Amino acid sequence: MERKTQIDLFGATALTGFALLLAFNQVVIKVTNGGLQPVFFAGVRSAGAVLCIWMWLRWRGIPLRFAPGTRLAGVITGTVFALEFLCLFVALDLTTVGRSGVIFYSMPVWLAFIAHFVMPDDRITAIKALGLAFALAGVAWALLNRSDGAGSFWGDMAALGAAVGWAVTAMMAKASPLRLVRPEIQLFWQVGVSAPILLVAALFYGPFIRELAPIHIAGLLFQIVVVVSAGFIFWLWLLSIYPASGVASFSFLSPVLSVGLGWFLLGEQVGPDLIGALVLVAIGIILINRPVRSRKTSV
């Protein structure tokens, strides 16, 4: 498929569907944590994704080669990926899907901060600064206000750690030597390095099995096949087709949908404070991802 200069109908539909998948992903993790210890769950998910991605590479005839000069970046990215999902899975063990969604999907805020210092052509403009202010106010509101009586402070902090980890992983894909390799190889590095780290870390979090039921096995398989393998590869493919700013602009849908699905599927309480924090974060993300219009110069 040829590269597009703007988001068309297919792109808008696909990106909306992916945002819904990310939001539903939080519900699946929350439910599956009831049968599997969160860190062990995250480790098994990465290990299963290694097999799925390897099968995908074989099917497509893509050689699994690690180019010289990319190995250190691959190990760093995989390590950060492990920390990101350790934090996210623990967060969803301690707090609600709605609160986690608002905080975790503030990732573009932290990515904008990092990009300002790492990418010379991606500085924080006045509009981005306003967006950062809105989003940071929303995150602070979510962290400090507990009027809904749900979740825990440490669960919310873990979601924040996951958001920062996600931003670092995204920046590694853009600014490290990994930017020169195929998206599938980048993802293979992430899951391949993270699997052993998470499985070792799981030894210190408690029993691996909780009250295991078929729904928890289904949740694990859904994570491995649909979210990590197919979903992430699909996301990276969309990023290769459409402008990055246009793709990123749809990220504000994920926290909105997370709050909605947490309420609809899990019966979570959604009070005015959480909605207020959500609105601030969503406005901030929209402003941060607002495309910069190039000035036309007359001759």
N, C-alpha and C positions, 0 to 999 in steps of 0.2 A: 504494500500500500504506500502511495507517495506521501511525502510530507505535506502538511497543511499549514497555511499561514494563519488560520483562525479556527475556532471551535465550530464545527458544523453540527447538524442534527444527530448524526451517529455519535460524534464525540461527546455531545452534551448528554445523550442518553446513556452512553457507556460510563461516563464519569459520575453521573447521578447514581447509576447502578452500583458502581464501585464504592461510592460514599455510603450507600445503604449496606453493602457487604461489610464495610469496616465497622459500621455501627452495630450490625447484627453480630459481628465477630465478638464484640464486648459481651453481649448477652450469652453467647456460646461459652466463652471463657468462664463467666460467672457461674453458669449452671454446671459445667464440667468440673470446676473446682470442688464441687460437692462430692465427687467420686474419686478424684485424683489430687494428690498434693500439688499445689500450683507450680513449684519450680521443677518438679519431676515431670509434670504435664508439659511444661515449656520445653524441657530437654528432649522428651520423646517426640514432641512435635517437630523439633529441628532435625532429629535423627531420621524420622520418617520422611521429611522433606528432602533430605539428602538423596534417598533412594528414588523418590519421585522425579526430582530434577535430573538425576543421572539417566533415568529412563527416557525423559524428555529429550535430553541431549543426544542419546543414542538414536532415538526415533527420527530426530531432525538431521542426524548426521553431523552434529556440531562437535568438533574435537574438544575433549576436556584437557586443555593445556593452560598452565599457569605461566604467563609471560614473564621473562626476567624483569626485575625491577618492580613487580607488583606484589610480591609475596609478603613483604612487611606490611604494606597497606592492607592486604587481604586479612592478615592475622589481626591487625588493629581493628578493622571494620567488624570482623566476626566477634571479637571480644566485646566491643561496644554494643553490638547487636544482642549478645547474650545478656549484658547488663540491662539493656532496654526492656527485654521481654521478661527478665527476672522481676524487674520493678513493676511492669504492667500486670503480670499474672498475680503477684502478691497484692498489688493495689486492688484488683477485682476480688481478692479474697477478703479484703478488709473494708472496702467502701462500696458505694453503689455504682451501678453502670452509669447513671446520670452524672454523678459528680466526677467519676473517672473520665467520662467522655468530654466534659467541659475542659478539664485540666489537660488530659493527654493530647487532645486535638488542638491545643494551643501551640503545637510544634512549629508552625510557620513563624511564630514570634521569636523563638530561640534560633531558628534557622536564619532569620533576618539579622539578628545580633551577630551570629558567627560570620555570616557572609560579609558584613560590613568590614570586618577585620581581615578576612581571608581572600575575598574576591574584589579586586580593584574596581571592577565595573558594576558592582552591586552594593553601592553605598546606601546608607539610610537617608532618605530624602525627607522633606517636611511632611509629606503625606504619610510616608512609612512611620515617621516618628509619632504622628497622631494615632496611627493604627496601633503602634506598640503601646502607647499610653492607654488606649481603650482596652486592649487585650490584657495587659498587665493588671489593670484595675479589676477586670473580670476574674482573672485567676486569683488575685488576692481576696476578692469577695468570696469566691468559692472556698478558699482555704480557711479563711478566718471566721466565716459565718456558719454556725451549726444549728440554726433555728429549726431545721427539719428533723434533727435528732438522729440522722442516718449517717452511716459511714464512720470513719475515724480520721483523725488528723494524720496519723502515720500512713494510712492508706492513700490519702490525698497527696501526701508528700512523695509516696512511691510513684503515683501517676505522674507527678511533675518530673521526677527523675527519668521516667520512661519517655516523656516528651522531649527532654533535653537529649537523651540518648538517641532518639529517632532523628533529631536535628543533626547531631554529629555524624550519624550514619549517612544521612542524605548528603552532607557536605563532603564526606569522604568520597562518595560516588561522583561528585562534581569536581573536586579540587585535587584529589590524590591520583597517583598513577592508575588506579582502578578505572578512571574515566575512559581509558583507552581499550578496555576489554568489553566483551558482550555483556548485556544485562544478566543473562543466565549464569555466566561465570561469576559475576558479582554476587548474585544471590547464592550460588553454591559456596562461595567463601563465607558468607554470613551464616548459613545454616550449618556448614561443615565444621567451622570453628566453634560456634556457639553450642552445638550439641554436647560435646564432652564437658565443657565448662558448666553448663546448666545441670547435667547429670551428677557431676561431682558436688556442686553447690546444693543439690537436692538432699544430699546425705545429712545436711545440717538443719533442714527445715522440718523434719518430722517424718512419720510413716508415709510411704509412697501411696498406699491405697487407703481411701476413706470408705465411704459407703457406695461402692462401685455398683452401677446398674447399666443396662443397655444404653440408656440415653447418654451416659458419660462416654462410653466407647464410641457412640455415634458422633459426639462432639469432638473427640480426639481425631477421628478420621476426617471429619469436616475441616478441622484446622489444618491437617496435613495436606489433604488433596486440594481442597477448594480455596482456602485462604492463602496459605504460604506458597504452595506450588503454582496452581493455576492463577490465583488472584494477583500475587506479586508479579508474576511474569506478565500478566495482562496489563498491569499498571505500568511496568517498565516499557512495554510495547506502546501503550498510549503516549507515554512521555517521549518516545522516539518519533511519534507521528505528529503530535500537536505541540504548539508553543508551550514552554514550561510555565509561563505566566498564566496562560489560559487554563492549563491543567490544575495549577495550584489554586486558582480562584474557586474551584469547586470544593476545596477542603473545608470551607465553612459549613457545608451540609452535614459533615460527620458528627460534630458535637450536637447539632440540632436533632439529628436522627437518633443519636444515642440516648438523649434524654427522653425522646418520644417512645422509643422501643423499651427502655427501662420501665417507663410508666405503663405501657400497653401490655407487655409480655410478662413483666415481673411484679407489677403492682407497686412500683416504687413511688414514694411521695415526691411530687414536684411542686415545691413552694415558690413564692414570689422571689425569694432570695436566689435560688438556683436559676430561675428564669432570667433574673436580672444579670447574673454573672454570665449566663449563656449569651445574652444579647450583646453584652460588652465584648466578649471574646469573638463572637461572630462578626461584629462591626470591625473590630481590629484586624481580623484575618482578611476581610474584604479589602480594607484600605492598604494593608501590607502587600497584597497580591495585585493591587490595581496596576494595570499595564502603564508604563511610562510612554507618553506620546512624544514622538520625535518631532523636533521643531523643523519646519521646512524653511530653508533659506532661499531667498530670491537672488537671482543672478543679475 
